[in-house]
Amino acid sequence: MSPFAPSRGYCSCLKRPILPWSYPVTTRFLYPACWAALLSCFTASSATFNVRDFGAQGDGRHVDSPSIQKAMDAAAMQGGGQVVFPAGRYLSGTLHLRNNLTLVWEAGARLVGATNLDLYAAPTPPAYMPEAKWGKWHRGLMVGQGVTNVTLIGPGVIDGNRVFDPTGEERMRGPHTIVFVDCRNFTIRDLEIVDSANYAIFFQVSDEVEIRRVKIRGGWDGVHWRGAPERWCKDVRIIDCQMYTGDDSIAGRYWERTVIQNCVLNSSCNPVRIIGPVRQLIIQQCLLYGPGLEPHRTSNRFNALAGINLQPGAWDATRGLTDDVFISDVTMHHVAAPVHISLKPGNTAGTIRVQRLTAAGVYRAALSAESWAESPITNVVLRDVTIEYTGGGKAASPLPTVRAPGVDVRPLPAWGLYVRNVQKLELDQVRLRWEQPDSRPAMLLERVEEAWLDKVSLRVAEGGVAPLVTTNVTKVYLRQTDLSEPFRELNASPTRP
């Protein structure tokens, strides 16, 4: 067979090879649905390219990337098609993705990153992005630049092979596994990605990305994507995925219309870390937990940090509005803090809602919403939230001054909730507990214009300080809480000792 000849198709509906002209007339008329399926199969399969037909050996010893690239380029020359990896171990350097390609890893197929760093290349981010100056840091095993309609599907495996680079970031990180820039309609599903030499999936200024039923294990970040103030990433969906990562499971910035749903995120860092503005973000029906099953490769630790770390400007300067963030039906355990929201100068925030959150074994810091920027967060809503902390803290007198956080959560003077520089805070059916008695305040509010506390339940240590401490809070409304009789307004003033 010519290496450029498409493989003969097979119809899963009629269970026969696709040779439609050979079927009897009775078959065509008696089974119209099957005949339609047959024609559909024939059309889709007429551009199928088996990498072995182009010279790939799949023995794990020979570098197969030149042969695989020939198959991909041949498909692209015909306007697109399927590139199929049969069972085997395909050693590879960088593969350059093309438009209108579907890459299929069959059961038992494994693409493995070569250890020769000279075999890797990188896409080029736009000049307006700060990442543009990072050079080889963008290298990847699979690279896309300005491509559209790309699908990577399993059930096979992509293995980053932990390729070590002593000249890379942190003097150890190698190429990403999948990296793409300025792409549209990019789908990754039913694949397993293991042992990435850096991020498993990294993309920039790209839209209409779907990652579904993907399992990621090892490496640094699982899925990391970034836009820019001039060009946000739009319409990203991460659904039904499992990630067991050494660094952040999901991270990035400048997102618009993102859905993270029904995912299991286990991390030796932050299950979700957002380092810049985001809009219309939904995180729903997810399990986030530690300690990590994979080590943080830089420090070799396993503890998880904040379950959701929303911190625009914490890593480097960002600007823009974070708004319409909705976190719901999320379960966490053994994290340093459940939710950490922190704005740095140049950033603003509208409404952030957390609904039906349950967390246990929280071991370091209270849930916090903090603006250290020029303007306050407009609205923070916590509704139907239950958090259990390990507790055991001791109150200090006077309470220590809270300073701006770095890139990770830090201990706070309150054990349950800390809020700073927020226009309106709404707590509805919020339950804060500890495992060991904690004599610190349960809640500390600073520079809040309105605080509405409805059906708030707090555990109070015997001999501890007041459970609610406020400083520069204009109004506090209480209704059916553990703090006072139902519904009365307080012109709040500092209650520090």
Order of alpha helices (4+ residues) and beta strands (2+ residues): beta-beta-alpha-alpha-beta-beta-alpha-beta-beta-beta-beta-beta-beta-beta-beta-beta-beta-beta-beta-beta-beta-beta-beta-beta-beta-beta-beta-beta-beta-beta-beta-beta-beta-beta-beta-beta-beta-beta-beta-beta
